[in-house]
């Protein structure tokens, strides 16, 4: 019985180590597809988002902080977030068209990233000898994660007049068992998805004001 328990515990620890070793990668922002219920009939030119000073300087967490996850350069992560948002707004028909450049756009979009991080790590009690093995035996969650997303999308007329600011903040914190469904970055992408979907809803609800402003700019 004792040997069997030791074998099962060792197998569990080995599986966890293999899982973590296999996750040595770079975080990629991803937004879950969801087609918009309404489309704003406008061509939108999306400019790069700007990260808050603390994110750009490295004084605040930016991206996924976890063993086995290589930190991305702030500029690269900001570019990846912008591209994920551009793809979501365009492919899910939030606007007629969303591009990086258009000769005569109806609207210009840009944005700010106030917070964007996930801290993914083992619970401190797992450092106690045999704690991880016992947790595996009884099905206890050995890891914890917390993080936040704070995004603001700014809509402007082609001549630079601010037409609206659309902001959403999401936070999360929970314990979990590491696996493919609960790996580093999963919860951050869920928060990013929710923030973008909430901002999309605000845009659609305000589309009449956006279109009125657009028509006043038309010569």
Secondary structure, DSSP 8 states (H G I E B T S, - for coil): -HHHHHHHHHHHHHHHHHHHHHT-EE----------SS-EEEEEEEEEEEE-HHHHHTSS-EEEE-TTEE---HHHHHHHHHHHHHHHHHHTTSEEEEES--TT-SEEEEEEEEEEEEEEEE-GGGGSTTHHHHHHHHT---EEEEEEEEEEEEEE-TTS-EEEEEEEEEEEEEEE--SGGG-TTHHHHHHHHHHHHHHHHHHHHTHHHHHHHHHHH--
